[in-house]
């Protein structure tokens, strides 16, 4: 059974109401979403009645094993896939198709057109969507290239860049659109370990400065703890919500620490020990956790 979790937003809203404080609606609401795809033999359910909410400036991570439907969920939020059940709402509006308010950064960075320079790649969606005219688009592109530390490479071509630099171009291109939510589908999975850690560090530094809202997909427990301030755990196929965890107490400096490693082990048990009795909240030692049975 997949219980609907009372989300971080809902929890905060109830506390605020008790204190007679104003409350804010969640930016993204995923409500009982099931996703399916068809094979030659049958219809396969990728996720089953998944629910969660994301607040403005959240770094929200979808974490689960391969095949649990986390990337499919991200594509549904992007508007590329229509749920077979449930609905997705962004800023109160139902998501029915792709839009410039949701920009996706995929795992592969060879999506950068090789005949365009770095700055032309960043400008391209601004011009193609008619969001800005050329002069304003160039100014904004240079602004975000500076944010990701690539100002001096504005006129370089993608084939001259390292994998990490291509990743930064993709992030700059996405942020230049100033979307309501940035969607990242295992963006650092193809990078070597050192570059991956550097990109995680740069992403967090960029978030501290810009405070964008992030939905991030990974199958790495350590990356989820480092990147996210909230983590949704999805069970093996079909993806169901196992738990939602607040993880804002961790960062890159936490890697290797005793508490960090213990938390990673507990998340692993939540993800895979389906046959065991639910783990008591006081034993998990997370700042906040909600478990779905």
Secondary structure, 3 states (H helix, E strand, C coil): CCCCCCCHHHHHHHHHHHCCCCCCCCCEEEEEEEEEEECCCCEEEEEEEEEEEECCCCEEEEECCCCCCHHHHHHHHHCCCCCCEEEEEECCEECCCCCCCEEEECCCCCCCCCCCEHHHHHHHHHHHCCCCCHHHHHHHHHHHHHHCCCHHHCCCEHHHCCHHHHHHHHHHHHHHCCCCEEEEECCCCCCCHHHHHHHHHHHHHHHHHHCCCEEEEECCHHHHHHHCCEEEEECCCCECEEEEEECCCCCHHHCCCHHHHHHHHHHHHHHHCCCCCCCCHHHHCCCEEEECC
